[in-house]
Amino acid sequence: MVIATKNKSTEKYNTILEAAVKVFAANGFYQSTIAQIAREAGVADGTIYLYFKNKDDILFQFFNYKTKQVFQQFGEAVALADNPIDKLRNLVRSHLKAFQQDRCMAILYQTETHKYKRIADDRIKEMSKMYLDIISDIIEQGQQEGCIRKDLYLGLVKRFIVGSVDEVINTWLHADGQYELASMADPLVELLIRGIGSSAN
């Protein structure tokens, strides 16, 4: 995971952020300490505060960066497809691939998005809305073109897709990455389409 920023001392900032994500993923956010992050990063405890306000700010900054990086990848993947089914397939594959490539991010995101009270709540909500907006566009296009049933409630379809992807990622994490997460993309989309596709499919 390489993170760049124009407003920080890039190398040190990246080192601390990468170390923090590893610590959060290994110990859980609430159980992690600034001292552990500093030790993992190879810096003094006080150095952390030159770049981040506190532990909460580290988590927020991580999600802030990942939102930009990951959703750029999602947008590019969806744009490569001409029809709604392939767009959905590319979106799911891009999602699973991104989490497979950064297991610590996957652990942290899955953990924090399932908490009742989340430290980076505003950023996570924004990420969720952006993802749901992409899915909405795909589903609406599919309904207009007749490859996705028009009688389905859009909100239900979105939750169906998000919940399915979420469960596939959780299962992979619990299996300690013993198989390729991205390999689940095509089977998952086939399962989704058989459930929401029109009779014409």
N, CA, C and O of each residue as an XYZ file, in Angstrom:
804
protein
N       0.861     -1.196      0.000
C       0.000      0.000      0.000
C       0.888      1.233      0.000
O       1.611      1.473      0.966
N       0.843      2.016     -1.069
C       1.634      3.240     -1.170
C       0.674      4.419     -1.222
O      -0.187      4.483     -2.099
N       0.817      5.343     -0.294
C      -0.096      6.472     -0.195
C       0.686      7.761     -0.388
O       1.721      7.979      0.242
N       0.175      8.606     -1.265
C       0.859      9.862     -1.554
C      -0.009     11.038     -1.153
O      -1.234     10.962     -1.247
N       0.599     12.114     -0.713
C      -0.138     13.323     -0.373
C       0.729     14.524     -0.680
O       1.948     14.475     -0.518
N       0.101     15.608     -1.126
C       0.838     16.809     -1.465
C       1.048     17.693     -0.250
O       1.920     18.562     -0.260
N       0.267     17.485      0.788
C       0.269     18.404      1.921
C       1.029     17.892      3.133
O       1.056     18.568      4.162
N       1.633     16.746      3.047
C       2.351     16.164      4.173
C       3.781     15.863      3.774
O       4.130     15.873      2.594
N       4.613     15.592      4.788
C       5.933     15.049      4.502
C       5.685     13.603      4.102
O       5.565     12.721      4.954
N       5.610     13.373      2.809
C       5.041     12.144      2.256
C       5.610     10.857      2.833
O       4.848      9.993      3.266
N       6.896     10.713      2.848
C       7.488      9.445      3.260
C       7.137      9.084      4.696
O       6.704      7.963      4.963
N       7.316     10.015      5.620
C       7.032      9.746      7.032
C       5.541      9.540      7.246
O       5.127      8.641      7.979
N       4.747     10.369      6.609
C       3.290     10.255      6.705
C       2.828      8.878      6.244
O       2.027      8.228      6.915
N       3.335      8.440      5.101
C       2.963      7.135      4.571
C       3.392      6.009      5.500
O       2.642      5.062      5.736
N       4.602      6.124      6.021
C       5.128      5.092      6.912
C       4.250      4.933      8.148
O       3.932      3.815      8.555
N       3.866      6.043      8.733
C       3.015      6.002      9.925
C       1.644      5.450      9.587
O       1.102      4.632     10.331
N       1.084      5.886      8.486
C      -0.253      5.439      8.111
C      -0.269      3.942      7.815
O      -1.174      3.230      8.251
N       0.712      3.474      7.088
C       0.803      2.049      6.780
C       0.970      1.229      8.055
O       0.354      0.175      8.210
N       1.812      1.724      8.970
C       2.022      1.030     10.236
C       0.733      0.981     11.043
O       0.406     -0.045     11.641
N       0.009      2.084     11.059
C      -1.234      2.156     11.824
C      -2.262      1.153     11.313
O      -2.926      0.481     12.102
N      -2.390      1.055     10.009
C      -3.363      0.131      9.439
C      -3.016     -1.310      9.815
O      -3.907     -2.107     10.112
N      -1.737     -1.640      9.804
C      -1.309     -2.984     10.212
C      -1.663     -3.242     11.671
O      -2.157     -4.313     12.020
N      -1.406     -2.256     12.513
C      -1.694     -2.396     13.939
C      -3.193     -2.504     14.182
O      -3.638     -3.346     14.963
N      -3.978     -1.654     13.513
C      -5.433     -1.685     13.663
C      -5.994     -3.037     13.218
O      -6.870     -3.605     13.871
N      -5.475     -3.539     12.097
C      -5.976     -4.803     11.559
C      -5.627     -5.970     12.477
O      -6.410     -6.908     12.627
N      -4.452     -5.906     13.086
C      -3.991     -7.002     13.945
C      -4.647     -6.988     15.317
O      -4.983     -8.044     15.853
N      -4.836     -5.797     15.892
C      -5.292     -5.691     17.280
C      -6.709     -5.164     17.450
O      -7.292     -5.282     18.528
N      -7.271     -4.580     16.384
C      -8.543     -3.894     16.520
C      -8.274     -2.437     16.828
O      -7.305     -2.113     17.513
N      -9.132     -1.551     16.324
C      -8.890     -0.122     16.488
C      -8.840      0.296     17.949
O      -7.904      0.980     18.363
N      -9.818     -0.099     18.727
C      -9.907      0.361     20.113
C      -8.782     -0.182     20.985
O      -8.377      0.462     21.952
N      -8.283     -1.353     20.648
C      -7.209     -1.953     21.445
C      -5.824     -1.441     21.045
O      -4.850     -1.658     21.764
N      -5.739     -0.776     19.919
C      -4.446     -0.281     19.433
C      -4.065      1.020     20.130
O      -4.929      1.790     20.550
N      -2.768      1.252     20.247
C      -2.280      2.460     20.902
C      -1.312      3.214     19.989
O      -0.762      2.659     19.038
N      -1.127      4.471     20.304
C      -0.170      5.291     19.559
C       1.230      4.707     19.710
O       2.019      4.729     18.766
N       1.537      4.190     20.887
C       2.860      3.599     21.119
C       3.100      2.405     20.196
O       4.202      2.236     19.673
N       2.075      1.578     19.996
C       2.215      0.425     19.099
C       2.425      0.879     17.658
O       3.231      0.307     16.924
N       1.697      1.905     17.271
C       1.834      2.434     15.911
C       3.235      3.005     15.707
O       3.871      2.764     14.681
N       3.699      3.752     16.679
C       5.033      4.352     16.589
C       6.101      3.262     16.492
O       7.050      3.375     15.716
N       5.933      2.216     17.283
C       6.907      1.117     17.261
C       6.908      0.425     15.900
O       7.970      0.118     15.360
N       5.738      0.182     15.355
C       5.625     -0.462     14.039
C       6.225      0.424     12.952
O       6.827     -0.071     11.999
N       6.058      1.736     13.099
C       6.565      2.688     12.097
C       8.038      3.008     12.288
O       8.679      3.564     11.396
N       8.576      2.656     13.456
C       9.980      2.955     13.734
C      10.228      4.420     14.020
O      11.269      4.966     13.655
N       9.249      5.069     14.687
C       9.393      6.483     15.035
C       9.060      6.673     16.510
O       8.525      5.773     17.156
N       9.380      7.850     17.033
C       9.029      8.170     18.415
C       7.532      8.450     18.512
O       6.903      8.875     17.543
N       6.977      8.207     19.689
C       5.538      8.436     19.883
C       5.135      9.851     19.482
O       4.106     10.050     18.835
N       5.944     10.828     19.865
C       5.620     12.218     19.594
C       5.586     12.553     18.117
O       4.910     13.496     17.706
N       6.312     11.788     17.317
C       6.347     12.038     15.875
C       4.972     11.847     15.253
O       4.614     12.530     14.294
N       4.207     10.913     15.805
C       2.870     10.651     15.280
C       2.045     11.933     15.257
O       1.314     12.197     14.302
N       2.171     12.727     16.321
C       1.335     13.926     16.471
C       1.784     15.085     15.572
O       1.113     16.114     15.502
N       2.897     14.917     14.901
C       3.308     15.913     13.923
C       2.511     15.763     12.629
O       2.440     16.687     11.818
N       1.909     14.578     12.451
C       1.197     14.274     11.220
C      -0.298     14.007     11.418
O      -1.095     14.182     10.497
N      -0.665     13.583     12.623
C      -2.059     13.243     12.905
C      -2.462     13.809     14.259
O      -1.649     13.876     15.181
N      -3.721     14.215     14.370
C      -4.208     14.775     15.633
C      -4.267     13.722     16.726
O      -3.903     13.980     17.873
N      -4.726     12.538     16.359
C      -4.883     11.446     17.312
C      -5.135     10.157     16.536
O      -5.037     10.131     15.309
N      -5.456      9.105     17.254
C      -5.702      7.810     16.619
C      -6.912      7.864     15.696
O      -6.903      7.257     14.625
N      -7.949      8.585     16.101
C      -9.145      8.720     15.269
C      -8.810      9.380     13.935
O      -9.323      8.986     12.887
N      -7.949     10.379     13.988
C      -7.561     11.099     12.773
C      -6.806     10.184     11.818
O      -6.948     10.306     10.602
N      -6.011      9.277     12.354
C      -5.287      8.320     11.505
C      -6.282      7.478     10.720
O      -6.135      7.290      9.512
N      -7.299      6.971     11.419
C      -8.296      6.141     10.761
C      -9.057      6.940      9.704
O      -9.303      6.444      8.604
N      -9.424      8.166     10.036
C     -10.147      9.017      9.090
C      -9.308      9.282      7.852
O      -9.807      9.195      6.730
N      -8.017      9.609      8.053
C      -7.135      9.898      6.926
C      -6.965      8.677      6.029
O      -6.875      8.804      4.808
N      -6.921      7.499      6.638
C      -6.796      6.272      5.856
C      -8.013      6.088      4.958
O      -7.873      5.857      3.756
N      -9.204      6.190      5.538
C     -10.416      6.020      4.748
C     -10.563      7.134      3.715
O     -11.090      6.905      2.626
N     -10.103      8.331      4.051
C     -10.171      9.449      3.118
C      -9.367      9.152      1.861
O      -9.834      9.382      0.745
N      -8.152      8.638      2.050
C      -7.321      8.305      0.902
C      -7.894      7.136      0.119
O      -7.979      7.181     -1.108
N      -8.285      6.091      0.836
C      -8.760      4.887      0.170
C     -10.035      5.137     -0.628
O     -10.261      4.514     -1.665
N     -10.865      6.053     -0.135
C     -12.074      6.397     -0.872
C     -11.711      6.887     -2.276
O     -12.299      6.448     -3.264
N     -10.754      7.787     -2.353
C     -10.341      8.337     -3.646
C      -9.700      7.270     -4.528
O     -10.009      7.161     -5.714
N      -8.811      6.494     -3.936
C      -8.079      5.494     -4.713
C      -8.986      4.383     -5.227
O      -8.988      4.074     -6.419
N      -9.750      3.789     -4.328
C     -10.577      2.634     -4.678
C     -11.708      3.012     -5.621
O     -12.001      2.275     -6.563
N     -12.348      4.155     -5.377
C     -13.472      4.515     -6.236
C     -13.024      4.968     -7.619
O     -13.800      4.900     -8.573
N     -11.815      5.418     -7.736
C     -11.274      5.685     -9.071
C     -11.149      4.367     -9.836
O     -11.467      4.293    -11.023
N     -10.681      3.330     -9.139
C     -10.562      2.004     -9.747
C     -11.933      1.456    -10.124
O     -12.100      0.863    -11.189
N     -12.919      1.658     -9.241
C     -14.269      1.185     -9.527
C     -14.828      1.865    -10.778
O     -15.395      1.215    -11.657
N     -14.656      3.178    -10.836
C     -15.176      3.924    -11.968
C     -14.546      3.503    -13.282
O     -15.230      3.374    -14.298
N     -13.250      3.291    -13.258
C     -12.539      2.870    -14.464
C     -12.992      1.483    -14.899
O     -13.151      1.226    -16.092
N     -13.201      0.591    -13.937
C     -13.624     -0.775    -14.259
C     -15.022     -0.784    -14.873
O     -15.265     -1.471    -15.865
N     -15.924     -0.029    -14.289
C     -17.296      0.032    -14.799
C     -17.327      0.647    -16.194
O     -18.095      0.207    -17.049
N     -16.503      1.652    -16.425
C     -16.490      2.347    -17.716
C     -16.019      1.448    -18.866
O     -16.293      1.739    -20.030
N     -15.327      0.380    -18.552
C     -14.827     -0.530    -19.587
C     -15.932     -1.389    -20.195
O     -15.767     -1.943    -21.281
N     -17.052     -1.498    -19.494
C     -18.138     -2.365    -19.955
C     -19.208     -1.570    -20.695
O     -19.415     -0.386    -20.432
N     -19.886     -2.245    -21.630
C     -20.923     -1.593    -22.426
C     -22.330     -1.864    -21.898
O     -23.231     -1.048    -22.094
N     -22.525     -2.991    -21.239
C     -23.867     -3.342    -20.784
C     -23.900     -3.460    -19.263
O     -22.861     -3.660    -18.634
N     -25.082     -3.338    -18.671
C     -25.214     -3.318    -17.206
C     -24.687     -4.568    -16.510
O     -24.103     -4.465    -15.431
N     -24.879     -5.740    -17.099
C     -24.419     -6.977    -16.459
C     -22.900     -6.998    -16.364
O     -22.342     -7.357    -15.327
N     -22.233     -6.613    -17.445
C     -20.768     -6.569    -17.423
C     -20.262     -5.453    -16.509
O     -19.206     -5.588    -15.891
N     -21.006     -4.361    -16.422
C     -20.625     -3.286    -15.507
C     -20.669     -3.784    -14.067
O     -19.764     -3.515    -13.277
N     -21.730     -4.514    -13.738
C     -21.832     -5.080    -12.392
C     -20.712     -6.081    -12.144
O     -20.123     -6.108    -11.063
N     -20.423     -6.894    -13.136
C     -19.357     -7.883    -13.016
C     -18.011     -7.195    -12.778
O     -17.235     -7.615    -11.919
N     -17.742     -6.138    -13.543
C     -16.476     -5.414    -13.389
C     -16.381     -4.713    -12.040
O     -15.311     -4.656    -11.433
N     -17.509     -4.181    -11.576
C     -17.523     -3.514    -10.269
C     -17.206     -4.495     -9.155
O     -16.362     -4.220     -8.302
N     -17.873     -5.628     -9.157
C     -17.654     -6.638     -8.109
C     -16.228     -7.164     -8.172
O     -15.579     -7.332     -7.140
N     -15.737     -7.426     -9.385
C     -14.373     -7.935     -9.524
C     -13.358     -6.911     -9.017
O     -12.401     -7.270     -8.330
N     -13.564     -5.642     -9.354
C     -12.663     -4.585     -8.901
C     -12.687     -4.463     -7.381
O     -11.648     -4.264     -6.752
N     -13.869     -4.584     -6.800
C     -14.027     -4.512     -5.342
C     -13.259     -5.648     -4.663
O     -12.475     -5.412     -3.743
N     -13.487     -6.862     -5.114
C     -12.831     -8.021     -4.503
C     -11.321     -7.982     -4.721
O     -10.550     -8.351     -3.835
N     -10.908     -7.539     -5.890
C      -9.481     -7.459     -6.191
C      -8.785     -6.451     -5.289
O      -7.683     -6.710     -4.804
N      -9.421     -5.298     -5.059
C      -8.838     -4.262     -4.210
C      -8.652     -4.763     -2.782
O      -7.627     -4.489     -2.158
N      -9.622     -5.485     -2.266
C      -9.527     -6.003     -0.906
C      -8.535     -7.150     -0.819
O      -7.861     -7.319      0.197
N      -8.447     -7.934     -1.880
C      -7.474     -9.027     -1.896
C      -6.045     -8.478     -1.872
O      -5.167     -9.039     -1.216
N      -5.827     -7.394     -2.582
C      -4.490     -6.811     -2.667
C      -4.075     -6.122     -1.374
O      -2.882     -5.953     -1.121
N      -5.031     -5.725     -0.560
C      -4.719     -5.028      0.691
C      -5.553     -5.640      1.819
O      -6.598     -5.110      2.197
N      -5.074     -6.753      2.341
C      -5.811     -7.500      3.357
C      -6.050     -6.668      4.620
O      -7.115     -6.753      5.231
N      -5.064     -5.870      5.003
C      -5.238     -5.033      6.190
C      -6.375     -4.043      5.990
O      -7.160     -3.803      6.907
N      -6.467     -3.470      4.799
C      -7.571     -2.571      4.506
C      -8.893     -3.320      4.599
O      -9.869     -2.806      5.146
N      -8.920     -4.537      4.063
C     -10.145     -5.330      4.085
C     -10.595     -5.597      5.518
O     -11.774     -5.452      5.838
N      -9.668     -5.981      6.369
C      -9.992     -6.252      7.770
C     -10.501     -4.998      8.450
O     -11.518     -5.025      9.142
N      -9.794     -3.906      8.253
C     -10.157     -2.655      8.909
C     -11.505     -2.151      8.433
O     -12.339     -1.741      9.240
N     -11.722     -2.180      7.129
C     -12.991     -1.689      6.585
C     -14.152     -2.562      7.052
O     -15.176     -2.044      7.499
N     -14.001     -3.867      6.952
C     -15.084     -4.768      7.362
C     -15.392     -4.625      8.847
O     -16.551     -4.684      9.256
N     -14.362     -4.438      9.641
C     -14.558     -4.304     11.086
C     -15.264     -3.004     11.424
O     -16.251     -2.999     12.160
N     -14.759     -1.904     10.888
C     -15.295     -0.594     11.254
C     -16.694     -0.345     10.694
O     -17.496      0.335     11.334
N     -17.002     -0.878      9.520
C     -18.321     -0.645      8.943
C     -19.396     -1.489      9.623
O     -20.585     -1.274      9.387
N     -19.002     -2.434     10.453
C     -19.979     -3.264     11.148
C     -20.170     -2.849     12.602
O     -20.898     -3.502     13.348
N     -19.522     -1.775     12.996
C     -19.689     -1.292     14.364
C     -20.903     -0.371     14.445
O     -21.232      0.322     13.482
N     -21.560     -0.368     15.591
C     -22.708      0.510     15.795
C     -22.264      1.961     15.783
O     -22.870      2.800     15.117
N     -21.213      2.249     16.515
C     -20.657      3.606     16.552
C     -19.281      3.540     15.937
O     -18.378      2.901     16.479
N     -19.119      4.201     14.802
C     -17.865      4.098     14.067
C     -17.073      5.393     14.165
O     -17.630      6.486     14.066
N     -15.787      5.257     14.359
C     -14.916      6.425     14.514
C     -14.953      7.304     13.267
O     -15.096      8.523     13.361
N     -14.824      6.678     12.105
C     -14.801      7.426     10.839
C     -16.176      7.370     10.188
O     -16.288      7.142      8.984
N     -17.215      7.576     10.975
C     -18.583      7.369     10.524
C     -18.928      8.194      9.292
O     -19.504      7.662      8.343
N     -18.588      9.487      9.284
C     -18.937     10.343      8.153
C     -18.277      9.867      6.867
O     -18.912      9.823      5.813
N     -17.008      9.512      6.959
C     -16.295      9.053      5.773
C     -16.841      7.705      5.292
O     -16.975      7.486      4.088
N     -17.153      6.813      6.216
C     -17.693      5.512      5.843
C     -19.062      5.663      5.191
O     -19.371      4.973      4.220
N     -19.884      6.572      5.727
C     -21.194      6.829      5.132
C     -21.044      7.367      3.709
O     -21.801      7.003      2.809
N     -20.061      8.231      3.528
C     -19.826      8.787      2.191
C     -19.394      7.696      1.224
O     -19.860      7.648      0.086
N     -18.498      6.813      1.682
C     -18.049      5.698      0.858
C     -19.225      4.807      0.483
O     -19.358      4.386     -0.666
N     -20.074      4.527      1.463
C     -21.231      3.665      1.223
C     -22.170      4.282      0.200
O     -22.673      3.589     -0.685
N     -22.409      5.588      0.320
C     -23.301      6.267     -0.625
C     -22.724      6.240     -2.038
O     -23.449      6.006     -3.005
N     -21.421      6.478     -2.154
C     -20.784      6.461     -3.466
C     -20.930      5.084     -4.117
O     -21.209      4.977     -5.311
N     -20.742      4.050     -3.326
C     -20.842      2.684     -3.841
C     -22.275      2.381     -4.260
O     -22.510      1.805     -5.323
N     -23.226      2.769     -3.425
C     -24.634      2.526     -3.739
C     -25.076      3.314     -4.969
O     -25.922      2.849     -5.733
N     -24.511      4.500     -5.162
C     -24.844      5.300     -6.339
C     -24.386      4.610     -7.621
O     -25.089      4.630     -8.632
N     -23.200      3.997     -7.572
C     -22.705      3.260     -8.745
C     -23.640      2.104     -9.058
O     -24.008      1.885    -10.212
N     -24.026      1.361     -8.013
C     -24.927      0.221     -8.204
C     -26.278      0.692     -8.734
O     -26.856      0.057     -9.615
N     -26.779      1.798     -8.201
C     -28.070      2.332     -8.656
C     -28.054      2.629    -10.145
O     -28.997      2.292    -10.862
N     -26.982      3.259    -10.609
C     -26.872      3.592    -12.030
C     -26.899      2.323    -12.888
O     -27.546      2.275    -13.934
N     -26.180      1.300    -12.419
C     -26.123      0.037    -13.168
C     -27.495     -0.627    -13.209
O     -27.946     -1.065    -14.268
N     -28.152     -0.700    -12.064
C     -29.461     -1.351    -11.990
C     -30.495     -0.600    -12.819
O     -31.282     -1.214    -13.538
N     -30.495      0.726    -12.722
C     -31.466      1.514    -13.489
C     -31.250      1.347    -14.990
O     -32.216      1.263    -15.749
N     -29.990      1.298    -15.423
C     -29.717      1.070    -16.839
C     -30.197     -0.316    -17.247
O     -30.786     -0.500    -18.312
N     -29.929     -1.290    -16.372
C     -30.367     -2.652    -16.672
C     -31.874     -2.774    -16.761
O     -32.388     -3.518    -17.597
N     -32.588     -2.057    -15.914
C     -34.051     -2.078    -15.961
C     -34.561     -1.410    -17.234
O     -35.533     -1.869    -17.833
N     -33.911     -0.333    -17.644
C     -34.308      0.363    -18.868
C     -34.060     -0.500    -20.102
O     -34.840     -0.479    -21.054
N     -32.963     -1.259    -20.073
C     -32.606     -2.086    -21.224
C     -33.274     -3.457    -21.189
O     -33.200     -4.216    -22.155
N     -33.924     -3.768    -20.076
C     -34.669     -5.022    -19.998
C     -33.883     -6.236    -19.564
O     -34.401     -7.351    -19.628
N     -32.647     -6.061    -19.124
C     -31.863     -7.215    -18.682
C     -31.939     -7.410    -17.164
O     -31.439     -8.401    -16.633
N     -32.561     -6.470    -16.486
C     -32.827     -6.592    -15.058
C     -34.301     -6.294    -14.841
O     -34.837     -5.342    -15.409
N     -34.947     -7.094    -14.031
C     -36.393     -6.966    -13.814
C     -36.781     -5.561    -13.338
O     -36.108     -4.965    -12.496
N     -37.881     -5.050    -13.897
C     -38.347     -3.713    -13.561
C     -39.253     -3.699    -12.329
O     -39.530     -2.638    -11.769
N     -39.710     -4.874    -11.912
C     -40.651     -4.926    -10.794
C     -39.954     -4.998     -9.433
O     -40.621     -5.119     -8.405
N     -38.628     -4.925     -9.419
C     -37.881     -5.017     -8.174
C     -37.672     -3.642     -7.551
O     -37.435     -2.657     -8.250
N     -37.762     -3.594     -6.245
C     -37.515     -2.353     -5.510
C     -36.011     -2.081     -5.510
O     -35.218     -2.907     -5.059
N     -35.635     -0.914     -6.023
C     -34.216     -0.593     -6.206
C     -33.435     -0.695     -4.908
O     -32.329     -1.236     -4.885
N     -34.005     -0.177     -3.829
C     -33.302     -0.221     -2.551
C     -33.023     -1.644     -2.104
O     -31.969     -1.915     -1.527
N     -33.945     -2.553     -2.358
C     -33.772     -3.950     -1.978
C     -32.673     -4.604     -2.816
O     -31.862     -5.373     -2.301
N     -32.656     -4.292     -4.104
C     -31.636     -4.849     -4.990
C     -30.245     -4.382     -4.561
O     -29.295     -5.164     -4.545
N     -30.139     -3.113     -4.217
C     -28.837     -2.584     -3.782
C     -28.353     -3.294     -2.522
O     -27.186     -3.674     -2.431
N     -29.246     -3.471     -1.555
C     -28.857     -4.153     -0.318
C     -28.499     -5.613     -0.575
O     -27.608     -6.169      0.067
N     -29.199     -6.217     -1.513
C     -28.933     -7.596     -1.896
C     -27.506     -7.739     -2.447
O     -26.771     -8.654     -2.074
N     -27.138     -6.826     -3.330
C     -25.802     -6.872     -3.933
C     -24.721     -6.560     -2.901
O     -23.738     -7.291     -2.782
N     -24.909     -5.475     -2.160
C     -23.914     -5.077     -1.156
C     -23.743     -6.162     -0.095
O     -22.621     -6.486      0.294
N     -24.848     -6.713      0.364
C     -24.778     -7.756      1.379
C     -24.070     -9.000      0.882
O     -23.334     -9.641      1.632
N     -24.288     -9.346     -0.377
C     -23.642    -10.523     -0.958
C     -22.133    -10.335     -1.068
O     -21.360    -11.219     -0.699
N     -21.726     -9.184     -1.573
C     -20.296     -8.887     -1.700
C     -19.647     -8.856     -0.317
O     -18.557     -9.391     -0.119
N     -20.319     -8.233      0.615
C     -19.823     -8.126      1.977
C     -19.592     -9.503      2.591
O     -18.570     -9.739      3.235
N     -20.538    -10.404      2.391
C     -20.423    -11.746      2.973
C     -19.304    -12.541      2.320
O     -18.620    -13.311      2.993
N     -19.111    -12.367      1.025
C     -18.012    -13.050      0.326
C     -16.665    -12.596      0.895
O     -15.764    -13.411      1.093
N     -16.535    -11.307      1.152
C     -15.291    -10.774      1.716
C     -15.079    -11.296      3.139
O     -13.973    -11.703      3.495
N     -16.129    -11.284      3.944
C     -16.018    -11.781      5.319
C     -15.616    -13.252      5.350
O     -14.787    -13.658      6.163
N     -16.203    -14.041      4.467
C     -15.880    -15.465      4.402
C     -14.414    -15.659      4.039
O     -13.736    -16.515      4.607
N     -13.929    -14.866      3.094
C     -12.517    -14.944      2.674
C     -11.596    -14.573      3.830
O     -10.577    -15.230      4.042
N     -11.940    -13.535      4.574
C     -11.121    -13.131      5.707
C     -11.078    -14.215      6.772
O     -10.019    -14.495      7.333
N     -12.209    -14.821      7.049
C     -12.265    -15.878      8.060
C     -11.508    -17.129      7.618
O     -11.068    -17.927      8.446
N     -11.364    -17.286      6.307
C     -10.610    -18.421      5.767
C      -9.120    -18.110      5.668
O      -8.343    -18.896      5.126
N      -8.727    -16.934      6.210
C      -7.324    -16.514      6.197
C      -6.747    -16.437      4.790
O      -5.571    -16.731      4.578
N      -7.575    -16.041      3.833
C      -7.085    -15.832      2.474
C      -6.553    -17.079      1.811
O      -5.586    -17.009      1.052
N      -7.169    -18.231      2.083
C      -6.674    -19.500      1.540
C      -7.011    -19.681      0.064
O      -6.574    -20.652     -0.554
N      -7.767    -18.776     -0.496
C      -8.092    -18.845     -1.910
C      -8.133    -17.422     -2.465
O      -8.110    -16.453     -1.707
N      -8.192    -17.303     -3.783
C      -8.206    -16.005     -4.439
C      -9.579    -15.360     -4.284
O     -10.569    -15.875     -4.803
N      -9.642    -14.246     -3.577
C     -10.917    -13.565     -3.381
C     -11.519    -13.128     -4.712
O     -12.723    -13.263     -4.929
N     -10.683    -12.607     -5.597
C     -11.175    -12.110     -6.892
C     -11.804    -13.208     -7.735
O     -12.606    -12.923     -8.624
N     -11.447    -14.470     -7.465
C     -12.008    -15.581     -8.237
C     -13.488    -15.782     -7.938
O     -14.175    -16.494     -8.670
N     -13.979    -15.172     -6.887
C     -15.389    -15.292     -6.518
C     -16.284    -14.305     -7.270
O     -17.509    -14.378     -7.175
N     -15.670    -13.384     -8.018
C     -16.446    -12.334     -8.684
C     -17.447    -12.892     -9.693
O     -18.639    -12.596     -9.606
N     -16.985    -13.685    -10.636
C     -17.881    -14.194    -11.672
C     -18.978    -15.094    -11.106
O     -20.143    -14.909    -11.457
N     -18.651    -16.066    -10.241
C     -19.715    -16.892     -9.658
C     -20.732    -16.070     -8.879
O     -21.928    -16.360     -8.913
N     -20.256    -15.040     -8.174
C     -21.165    -14.212     -7.390
C     -22.115    -13.431     -8.294
O     -23.318    -13.380     -8.040
N     -21.578    -12.831     -9.339
C     -22.429    -12.055    -10.246
C     -23.427    -12.965    -10.965
O     -24.574    -12.576    -11.185
N     -22.996    -14.167    -11.328
C     -23.921    -15.107    -11.954
C     -25.071    -15.423    -11.003
O     -26.228    -15.506    -11.415
N     -24.739    -15.597     -9.733
C     -25.775    -15.867     -8.731
C     -26.708    -14.669     -8.573
O     -27.925    -14.827     -8.473
N     -26.133    -13.486     -8.550
C     -26.947    -12.273     -8.425
C     -27.886    -12.119     -9.617
O     -29.067    -11.818     -9.441
N     -27.377    -12.322    -10.816
C     -28.176    -12.116    -12.011
C     -29.272    -13.159    -12.139
O     -30.368    -12.850    -12.606
N     -29.000    -14.355    -11.742
C     -30.047    -15.374    -11.786
C     -31.187    -15.020    -10.843
O     -32.319    -15.473    -11.012
N     -30.861    -14.193     -9.838
C     -31.887    -13.781     -8.895
C     -32.620    -12.528     -9.341
O     -33.804    -12.369     -9.042
N     -31.932    -11.623    -10.060
C     -32.559    -10.358    -10.441
C     -32.713    -10.182    -11.951
O     -33.253     -9.169    -12.396
N     -32.250    -11.148    -12.745
C     -32.354    -11.022    -14.192
C     -33.779    -11.227    -14.683
O     -34.592    -11.874    -14.022
N     -34.063    -10.679    -15.828
C     -35.383    -10.834    -16.431
C     -35.484    -12.218    -17.065
O     -34.476    -12.906    -17.228
N     -36.691    -12.618    -17.417
C     -36.897    -13.926    -18.041
C     -36.172    -14.044    -19.365
O     -35.890    -15.151    -19.825
N     -35.865    -12.909    -19.985
C     -35.161    -12.906    -21.266
C     -33.743    -13.447    -21.120
O     -33.147    -13.919    -22.088
N     -33.189    -13.372    -19.861
C     -31.845    -13.896    -19.644
C     -31.861    -15.387    -19.404
O     -30.808    -15.991    -19.202
